Amino acid sequence: MPQLGLLPGRACVSLLSQLLRPPHGACTRAIRSHSHVAKAVLTSQLKPNQEKSNFIIKTPKGTRDLSPQQMVVREKILDMVVSCFKRHGAKGLDTPAFELKEMLTEKYGEDSLLIYDLKDQGGELLSLRYDLTVPFARYLAMNKVKKMKRYHVGKVWRRESPTIVQGRYREFCQCDFDIAGQFDPMIPDAECLKIMCEILSGLQLGDFLIKVNDRRIIDGMFAACGVPESKFRAICSSIDKLDKMSWKDVRHDMVSKKSLDPEVADRIGDYIQRHGGISLVEQLLQDPRLSQNKQALEGLEDLKLLFEYLTLFGIAEKISFDLSLARGLDYYTGVIYEAVLLQTPNQAGEESLSMGSVAAGGRYDELVSMFDPNSHKVPCVGLSIGVERIFSIVEQKMKIFGEKVRTTETQVFVATPQKNFLQERLKLIAELWDAGIKAELLYKNNPKLLTQLHYCEKMGIPLVVIIGEQEMKGGIAKLRSVVSREEVAIKREHLVAEIQKRLLES
């Protein structure tokens, strides 16, 4: 085809008209025929010999709709989380819902099997993002960013067996905070733990504990106990199950399924069943096995420094050094942490609901270099808030205490007691909207006043402006409190100012 830029004006127009001209004759019939065939194939794939009466309307497994009531609760949680991130100086960031498949593979260890792959669309193999951390690392490498403090709220997808009752889904929202850049040891790490404490305390979920460990300590422990280096990640994945399985089952997993020597497994068991605070760190610094391992020693010394900063932040009592914490993701390189609730609200006589971790994170110093052509390192540390699990707990708590939720933020309702006042109501509500006041009216020409007042009570709208023939003649409007049912006459020109004053006082 000739290049349009090289053609003279009229020739270019002529060529364009030919290209854009609709097809005729046999060509048109062929296109229509192809369209009918494609439609028939698609229909047969969607409904193979299935009658409409058998069709079940449902959301896909591991997903759910959120009702207006649920959205109010969810938005309050997200607002609180994001406001905390912003308080600590984070910038917002967003990335695509899907990435090139090669960007995600081999970054998650065994969990890579849970990535959702998409069909080839135009020559690119794509996958839905598994978390927000790997896309962030890709962003840093691609844009050559060396320092950044960012937050990101977005959906991620994991192809696992969902446990809805425990807040575990295939599609869910993550709230991440990360600090990228070269800084002095443990200062950013301590801030991440401080943020985690602020959010969990602010959400009033109950008492919580943040478990802390270091991947260097884990690897050093493995080496000191005699684990072959080729099995480090596999054994780490087994240990990560200790919060869901007994030590006996974890040991069986390591020995029977991953062919670890039983004596080596027992040595590991002596370490990973220990937890404590700074005193445990100091004790392990004197351990004859661990103190001989350079990696373990570095990790323990950094943990000692971390606990000093946590004490200055006033949160050391919320942190537990737990040698069983492993965090299965392959990209962690240093300090790792995970927050768990010590108790959850429950119905009288029922067992507490086990929700697993509600926040987690750690240090990943090598991930950005995996995307960089020159393998330049950008050290990173971050955390992720488990919004879905927190949301399930808050929902349960509200159900127990019978708390009700307003699904709208309407402040004023414009009502009339008489017929043929739609035009006046529309003028008035436009005035309220223009003043930034959240207002509603019924979409009826002649609604009954009682119907309008009942709607306000049902929706929890605090104020009603009533306008009718009598009010119009007097140049006033009546302002009614829905709760107390008290009414006052306000001059029409002072109405907006009076409403704004009342809303500020409420």
C-alpha positions in Angstrom: 0.0 0.0 0.0 1.4 3.5 -0.8 2.3 5.7 2.1 -0.4 8.4 2.5 2.2 11.0 3.5 3.9 10.8 0.1 0.7 11.3 -2.0 -0.6 14.6 -3.2 -3.7 16.0 -1.5 -6.5 14.8 -4.0 -4.9 11.4 -4.5 -4.7 11.0 -0.7 -8.4 11.8 -0.3 -9.3 9.5 -3.1 -7.3 6.6 -1.6 -8.8 7.2 1.8 -12.4 7.1 0.4 -11.6 3.8 -1.3 -10.2 2.3 2.0 -13.2 3.5 4.0 -15.9 2.6 1.4 -18.1 -0.2 2.8 -17.7 -3.6 1.0 -20.3 -4.7 -1.6 -21.6 -7.8 -3.2 -19.9 -11.1 -2.5 -17.5 -9.5 0.0 -20.4 -8.2 2.1 -22.1 -11.6 2.0 -18.9 -13.3 3.1 -18.4 -11.0 6.0 -22.1 -11.5 7.1 -21.7 -15.2 6.7 -18.5 -15.3 8.8 -20.2 -13.1 11.4 -23.1 -15.6 11.7 -20.8 -18.6 11.9 -18.7 -16.9 14.7 -21.8 -16.0 16.6 -23.1 -19.6 16.3 -19.8 -21.0 17.6 -19.7 -18.6 20.5 -23.3 -19.5 21.4 -22.5 -23.2 21.3 -19.5 -22.7 23.6 -21.4 -20.7 26.1 -24.5 -23.0 26.1 -23.7 -26.5 25.1 -27.1 -28.3 24.8 -28.3 -26.3 27.8 -31.8 -25.0 28.3 -32.2 -21.5 29.7 -34.1 -22.9 32.6 -30.9 -24.7 33.8 -28.8 -21.5 33.7 -27.6 -20.5 37.2 -26.9 -16.8 37.8 -23.8 -16.6 40.0 -20.5 -14.9 40.5 -17.4 -16.9 39.5 -15.9 -19.1 42.2 -13.8 -17.1 44.6 -15.3 -13.7 43.7 -18.2 -11.7 45.1 -20.4 -8.7 44.6 -20.3 -5.9 47.2 -23.6 -4.4 48.2 -24.0 -0.6 48.8 -23.8 -1.3 52.6 -20.6 -3.3 52.2 -19.1 -0.6 50.0 -19.6 2.0 52.7 -17.7 -0.2 55.2 -15.0 -1.0 52.7 -14.4 2.6 51.7 -14.0 3.6 55.3 -11.4 0.9 55.8 -9.6 2.0 52.6 -9.8 5.7 53.5 -8.2 5.0 56.9 -5.4 2.9 55.4 -4.6 5.3 52.6 -4.6 8.3 55.0 -2.0 6.5 57.1 0.1 5.9 54.0 -0.1 9.6 53.1 0.7 10.7 56.6 4.0 8.9 56.2 4.8 10.7 52.9 3.8 8.1 50.3 2.9 8.9 46.7 0.1 7.1 44.9 0.9 4.7 42.0 -1.1 2.4 39.7 0.0 -0.3 37.3 -1.9 -2.5 34.7 -4.1 -5.4 36.0 -2.1 -7.7 33.8 1.6 -7.9 33.0 3.7 -9.8 30.5 3.9 -13.3 31.7 7.7 -13.4 31.7 7.6 -10.4 34.2 5.7 -12.5 36.8 7.1 -16.0 36.4 9.9 -17.3 38.7 9.3 -14.4 41.2 7.0 -16.2 43.6 8.5 -19.7 44.1 5.9 -22.4 44.4 3.2 -19.8 44.4 3.9 -19.1 40.7 1.5 -22.0 40.0 -1.3 -19.8 41.2 -0.9 -17.1 38.6 -3.8 -16.6 36.2 -2.6 -16.8 32.6 -4.5 -15.1 29.8 -4.9 -16.3 26.2 -2.6 -14.9 23.6 -4.0 -11.6 22.4 -1.9 -10.1 19.6 1.3 -11.9 20.2 1.9 -11.2 23.9 1.7 -13.8 26.6 0.0 -12.1 29.5 -0.9 -12.9 33.1 -3.1 -11.2 35.7 -1.0 -9.6 38.5 -0.5 -11.9 41.5 0.4 -9.0 43.9 1.4 -5.3 43.7 5.1 -5.8 44.6 6.5 -7.3 41.4 4.7 -4.7 39.2 6.2 -2.0 41.5 9.7 -3.4 41.0 9.1 -3.6 37.2 8.0 0.1 37.3 11.2 1.2 39.2 13.5 -0.7 36.8 11.7 0.5 33.7 11.7 4.1 34.7 15.1 4.1 36.3 13.7 5.3 39.7 16.3 4.9 42.5 14.2 6.3 45.4 10.5 6.3 46.0 8.0 6.0 48.8 4.7 4.8 47.3 1.3 3.4 48.1 -0.9 1.3 45.7 -4.5 0.1 46.2 -5.7 -2.4 43.6 -7.1 -5.8 42.8 -4.9 -8.9 42.4 -5.8 -12.5 41.3 -4.7 -15.9 42.5 -5.9 -19.2 41.2 -6.2 -21.0 44.5 -9.0 -22.8 46.4 -11.0 -20.0 48.0 -12.1 -20.0 51.6 -14.7 -17.3 51.7 -15.5 -17.7 55.4 -11.8 -16.8 56.1 -11.7 -13.8 53.8 -9.7 -15.8 51.1 -10.7 -15.1 47.5 -9.4 -15.5 44.0 -9.9 -11.9 43.3 -9.1 -9.5 46.1 -7.9 -6.0 46.9 -4.4 -5.2 48.3 -3.2 -2.0 49.9 0.6 -1.8 49.7 3.2 0.7 51.1 6.8 0.4 49.9 10.0 2.4 50.4 12.6 2.0 47.6 16.1 3.3 47.8 19.5 3.0 49.6 19.2 4.1 53.2 20.8 3.3 56.6 19.9 -0.1 58.0 16.5 -0.8 59.6 15.1 2.8 59.6 12.6 2.2 56.7 11.9 -1.3 58.0 11.0 0.1 61.5 8.7 2.7 59.8 6.9 -0.1 57.9 6.2 -1.9 61.2 5.1 1.4 62.8 2.6 2.0 59.9 1.3 -1.5 60.4 0.7 -0.9 64.1 -1.0 2.5 63.4 -3.5 0.9 60.9 -4.4 -2.1 63.0 -4.8 0.0 66.1 -6.9 2.6 64.2 -9.2 -0.1 62.8 -10.0 -1.3 66.3 -9.9 -5.0 65.3 -8.8 -6.2 68.8 -5.4 -7.1 70.1 -2.8 -8.1 67.6 0.8 -9.3 67.3 3.4 -8.7 64.6 5.8 -11.7 64.0 9.2 -10.7 62.7 12.1 -12.8 61.3 14.8 -12.4 58.7 15.4 -14.5 55.6 19.2 -14.4 56.2 18.6 -15.9 59.7 16.4 -18.6 58.1 19.0 -19.4 55.4 21.8 -19.3 58.0 19.8 -21.7 60.2 19.3 -24.1 57.3 23.0 -24.1 56.5 23.9 -24.6 60.2 21.4 -27.5 60.5 22.7 -29.2 57.3 20.0 -28.4 54.7 21.4 -28.7 51.2 21.3 -25.2 49.5 19.2 -26.6 46.6 16.4 -27.3 49.1 16.4 -23.9 50.9 13.4 -22.5 49.2 11.4 -25.8 49.3 12.0 -26.2 53.1 11.3 -22.5 53.6 7.9 -23.1 52.0 7.2 -26.0 54.4 8.1 -23.9 57.4 5.7 -21.2 56.2 2.8 -23.7 56.8 3.5 -23.9 60.5 0.8 -21.4 61.4 -1.8 -23.7 59.7 -0.3 -27.1 60.5 1.3 -28.8 63.5 5.1 -29.3 63.7 4.5 -33.0 63.2 2.8 -32.4 59.9 5.4 -29.8 58.8 8.2 -32.3 59.6 6.4 -35.0 57.6 6.1 -32.6 54.7 9.9 -31.9 54.8 11.0 -35.5 55.3 8.5 -37.5 53.2 7.7 -35.0 50.4 10.9 -33.0 50.1 13.4 -35.8 51.1 15.0 -33.9 53.9 17.2 -36.0 56.4 15.1 -36.6 59.6 18.0 -35.5 61.8 18.3 -32.2 59.9 14.5 -31.7 60.2 14.7 -32.2 64.0 17.5 -29.6 64.3 15.4 -27.2 62.4 12.5 -28.0 64.7 14.6 -27.0 67.8 14.9 -23.4 66.3 11.6 -22.7 64.6 9.5 -23.4 67.7 11.1 -20.5 69.6 9.8 -16.9 69.8 10.4 -13.9 71.9 11.8 -10.4 71.9 15.2 -8.7 72.0 16.4 -11.2 74.6 15.9 -14.1 72.1 17.9 -12.1 69.5 20.8 -11.7 72.0 20.6 -15.3 73.0 20.9 -16.5 69.4 23.8 -14.2 68.8 25.6 -16.5 71.3 24.3 -19.7 69.7 27.3 -21.9 68.8 25.7 -22.9 65.4 24.2 -19.7 64.2 27.0 -17.4 65.4 29.4 -19.2 63.1 27.2 -18.4 60.0 27.8 -15.0 58.4 24.3 -14.7 57.0 22.6 -15.5 60.3 24.9 -13.2 62.2 24.1 -10.2 59.8 20.4 -10.9 60.2 20.5 -11.1 64.0 22.5 -7.9 64.3 20.0 -6.1 62.1 17.1 -7.4 64.1 18.8 -6.1 67.3 19.1 -2.7 65.7 15.5 -3.0 64.5 14.2 -3.6 68.1 16.1 -0.5 69.3 14.1 1.6 66.8 10.8 -0.2 67.6 11.4 0.7 71.2 11.8 4.4 70.3 8.6 4.2 68.2 6.8 2.8 71.3 5.7 -0.5 69.6 8.3 -3.1 70.7 5.7 -4.8 72.9 3.6 -5.5 69.7 6.5 -7.3 68.0 7.6 -10.9 68.4 10.8 -12.4 67.0 9.4 -15.7 65.7 11.8 -18.2 64.0 8.9 -20.1 62.4 7.9 -17.1 60.2 9.2 -17.8 56.7 7.0 -16.0 54.2 7.0 -18.3 51.2 7.6 -15.7 48.4 11.0 -16.1 46.8 11.8 -12.4 46.5 12.3 -11.6 50.2 15.9 -11.1 51.1 16.0 -9.7 54.7 13.5 -8.8 57.4 10.0 -10.3 57.0 6.9 -9.7 59.2 3.3 -10.8 59.5 0.5 -9.4 61.7 -2.0 -11.8 63.3 -5.0 -11.0 65.5 -4.9 -12.6 68.9 -8.7 -12.7 69.1 -11.6 -11.9 66.8 -15.1 -10.9 67.8 -17.4 -13.9 67.9 -20.9 -14.9 68.8 -21.6 -16.1 72.3 -20.8 -19.8 72.6 -19.0 -19.9 69.2 -15.4 -20.4 68.5 -13.4 -17.4 67.3 -13.0 -17.1 63.6 -9.5 -17.9 62.4 -8.5 -15.3 59.8 -4.8 -15.9 59.4 -2.5 -12.9 58.8 -4.2 -9.5 58.3 -1.0 -7.7 57.2 2.5 -8.8 56.0 5.6 -7.7 54.2 9.4 -7.6 54.2 12.6 -6.5 52.5 13.3 -7.4 48.9 16.6 -6.0 47.8 17.2 -8.1 44.6 13.8 -7.9 42.9 14.3 -4.6 40.9 17.7 -5.9 39.6 15.9 -8.9 38.0 14.1 -6.5 35.7 17.1 -4.1 35.1 19.2 -4.9 31.9 22.3 -3.8 33.8 21.2 -5.6 37.1 21.3 -2.3 39.1 20.0 -2.9 42.6 17.3 -0.8 44.2 16.8 -2.0 47.8 13.1 -2.1 48.8 11.0 -2.8 51.9 7.2 -2.8 52.2 4.0 -4.0 53.6 0.6 -5.2 52.4 -2.7 -4.8 54.3 -5.1 -7.7 54.0 -8.2 -5.7 53.3 -10.5 -8.6 52.5 -9.8 -10.4 55.8 -10.1 -7.1 57.8 -13.3 -6.4 56.0 -14.7 -9.8 57.0 -13.8 -9.1 60.6 -15.4 -5.7 60.6 -18.5 -7.1 59.0 -18.8 -9.8 61.6 -18.2 -7.2 64.4 -21.0 -5.0 63.0 -23.4 -7.9 62.8 -22.7 -8.9 66.4 -23.3 -5.4 67.7 -26.2 -4.6 65.4 -24.6 -1.6 63.8 -26.4 -0.1 60.8 -24.8 1.5 57.8 -25.9 4.5 55.8 -25.5 3.8 52.1 -25.6 7.4 51.0 -24.2 10.7 52.3 -27.2 12.8 51.5 -27.4 15.7 53.9 -30.6 17.5 52.7 -33.9 16.3 51.1 -36.0 18.8 49.2 -39.7 18.1 49.8 -43.1 19.7 49.1 -46.5 19.2 50.7 -48.4 20.3 47.5 -48.9 19.4 43.9 -47.3 21.2 40.9 -44.2 22.3 42.7 -41.6 20.2 40.8 -40.1 23.3 39.1 -39.5 25.0 42.4 -38.0 21.9 43.9 -35.6 21.6 40.9 -34.5 25.2 41.2 -33.9 24.8 45.0 -32.0 21.5 44.7 -29.8 23.0 41.9 -29.0 25.8 44.3 -28.0 23.3 47.0 -25.9 21.2 44.6 -24.1 24.3 43.4 -23.2 25.2 47.0 -21.6 21.8 47.5 -24.5 20.4 49.6 -25.4 16.7 49.1 -29.1 16.7 48.3 -31.9 14.5 46.9 -35.5 14.7 45.9 -38.1 12.1 44.7 -38.4 11.8 41.0 -42.2 12.4 41.0 -44.3 15.4 40.0 -46.6 15.2 43.0 -45.2 13.0 45.8 -47.0 12.8 49.1 -45.3 14.6 52.0 -45.5 11.6 54.3 -43.8 9.4 51.6 -41.0 12.0 51.4 -40.5 12.1 55.2 -40.6 8.3 55.5 -37.8 8.1 52.8 -35.7 10.5 54.9 -36.1 8.4 58.0 -35.3 5.2 56.2 -32.2 6.6 54.5 -30.9 8.5 57.6 -31.0 11.9 55.9 -30.7 14.5 58.7 -32.4 17.6 57.2 -35.5 18.3 55.0 -36.2 21.6 53.2 -40.0 22.0 52.7 -41.3 24.4 50.1 -44.9 25.0 49.2 -47.4 27.7 48.3 -47.4 29.2 51.7 -43.6 29.3 51.9 -43.4 30.8 48.4 -45.7 33.7 49.3 -43.7 34.5 52.5 -40.3 34.2 50.8 -39.2 31.5 53.2 -38.5 27.7 53.3 -39.1 25.4 56.2 -36.0 23.5 57.5 -36.9 20.3 59.4 -34.8 18.1 61.5 -35.6 14.5 60.7 -34.7 13.1 64.1 -36.3 15.8 66.4 -39.0 16.7 63.8 -38.6 20.4 64.7 -39.3 22.9 62.0 -38.0 26.5 61.6 -38.8 29.1 58.9 -35.7 30.4 57.2 -35.6 33.3 54.8 -35.1 32.0 51.3 -31.9 34.0 50.7 -30.4 32.7 54.0 -31.3 29.1 53.5 -28.0 27.8 52.0 -26.0 29.6 54.7 -28.2 28.1 57.5 -27.9 24.6 56.1 -24.1 24.9 55.9 -23.9 26.2 59.4 -26.0 23.2 60.8 -23.9 20.7 58.8 -20.7 22.1 60.3 -22.2 21.8 63.8 -23.4 18.3 63.4 
